[in-house]
């Protein structure tokens, strides 16, 4: 039988316990956020189990919340039955570790199905939904809310990034942005020499190679070239293929670096390999001169310290960081770039609009308008002073609003709110 496991066991026997629950210990912003938060919070972290067919369903729900799947599939009773049948037996594991009054924070749709069973145990249940979109609300999110009517009725509170992302009719809604840890390995200060050494070691700027990092390129990244970087999962909504298309008609000395986690390391994201294959096919179709200016970096999650160091070095090497998402709940990769003082061009969608004030601490664009994206990138690449000014303001905003101590305090307020 599939059972959850402790990624981090609670450090205290005192009650009530606070336990975060999600679908994977590695890969993506949610697991990184929980790991960082627990350095500032006395809590446990449990990871559920699931087979590939379960993650196919949860990926469909993810896309449906973004209004980008057919809600008609929800009419198939076997779809939600497969989802619930995976989670229902796992409540028995929680029954052995939690008691009435404890608090379970369920993260994203993968775990929402646990809510009725946990509620029956007397556990207070918070659902933290990091996904959000207002595209096709009736066909997308509305269909999900109807399918999860029973589960949503069992939660004591919902946490979302923006108020419009919340399901209707829940008891309490807390609108809270996520956060980053400036001192974490992914964000800590690196010298120019350290950045250069990391990028040479992985083979981006040399003929070297490092286990755990795969670089696909025609030739090493030239010294002195201007760099645009996007760091994302190989997820359809991150539009990595669209980033590749931006290479055409960018200045000849500008190189694009697309960095993502190895999709084979992420069981709850079954579309990753297909997106990566699409990106590689697009590269083959580019004119030779443009293809030579695109570099793919795949980083294994099995080496988390190396993963964090490589992303840190890439973001610090970039002249401009791009986030060309079609939809975005928040976009922690942008927050991570901002805390490093990078100039950011981001899509004017979801939580990216919350972080960036256009022209003040970054630039917002329509992700479907490639000419506008290229113009924004070129404008920043050609203006070093503007890049510095935007980057300095970006770092200040993150340090004021989006750090882990603030998020830990927010959770104190959530628990107090559902206890009253």
Phi, psi and omega in degrees: 000140177289132180224149174294167174224155173282123165276320173222115178285147176303139184274353185231152174264357180290154181244150002278152174275150171244125182229127173271143182227125175217190190262344183205145179276347182221153173097112176091170188290330186292313179295322177294321180296314181297316179301318178290321181297323183292346173284350181236012188212137177274093185207166173255171181217116178248143180242125180285169177248152179198149176268167181306322181294328176296316182288335172296319178293314183292329175293320176300316179297321177302310180293325179294322176298336176267007179069026187238026174219168181276113180294346179299334179298334179294344178286346176282110185298336182289335182296304180289333177295319178298321178297308184291324180293334176287321187271326186305314180294338183285346175298330180300323178297316179294328179297334179276347186240343182241154178231165178306136181099338175295163182241126174248126176258110181268126184256120172069175188297335183302331187250351186301330180297346177283344190304311181299318180295319178293320179298322179295336177279354183088009179279139173280132190242127173244132174254117178258106182261110181274352180268145177195140173196155176244016177288131177044061188302326181282321181280334184257265181306320181301322178294322178294316181299322179293320180294329183256027182304315181295317182292317181294328177294340183269349183273147178274334180201154175239137175247128177225165180281322178230149184299327182288350178276349187280142174291150181284151169083003178282160188293311182225138175236126176247122179263107189221124175283155175286194188204167175233164177249107182300338182267357181292158180306327180289339187239350184298158180297139173233141175284164175302323179293321178295318179300312181299320182294319180296315183290329175288320182299320183277352177094009178287321182248012182210186175266014181284179178203148180227129175304134180099350178228127178244121179251127177248117182197158176288323181202160180302153176298122184290146174297138177085354179287151175276140190235130168251130185236136163236128175250120183201162161297157171278074187241138182306327184283346178276346175054049173299323175301322177296327176296317177301318180297337178294341182300325181294127177076008166283155179307150190295339180264005181265128179247142176257131174242122176251116183242133178210166177282146179303117185297338178289347179270359187239094185292334184268015179226074188291348181275352188302315182294325179293320179294317179298320178296322177296318178298317181294323177294319177298320178300318181297332183274347181289151170303149186306317182296322178287319179300325181292346182257012179242131184232128178256133179234115176254126186241128181286141174278353181285349177236076189298324180293318177294318179304311181296317181296319181294314179299317178303311182295320179298315181294325179285335177282333186292140171281321177223137174257130181252142169225094188264046182290145174279328172216153181202124176296311175219298178101068183293335177296329174291316178302319179295321176292320181295320182292342175270002179077026179274150171280133188238136166250121185225155177293144178276065182223151170047222183290347175296327177290337178284324183280325191246127169263113188306125178085350180258308180230020179165184181232132177255141183222162170280116186293343180272353181257091184298324179296320178293322178296312179299319181296320178295317179298312182296320179300318178287319180299329182272358185228088183297322181295318179296321177301316180296317182295314178298318181296319179295317179293323179298314180299319180297318180299315181297314182295332179277329193238335195232049178247161187297321177303323177295318180293320177299320178293323177301320180293327174301317180292324177298311182297319176298323181293324181271355178267341186277000000 
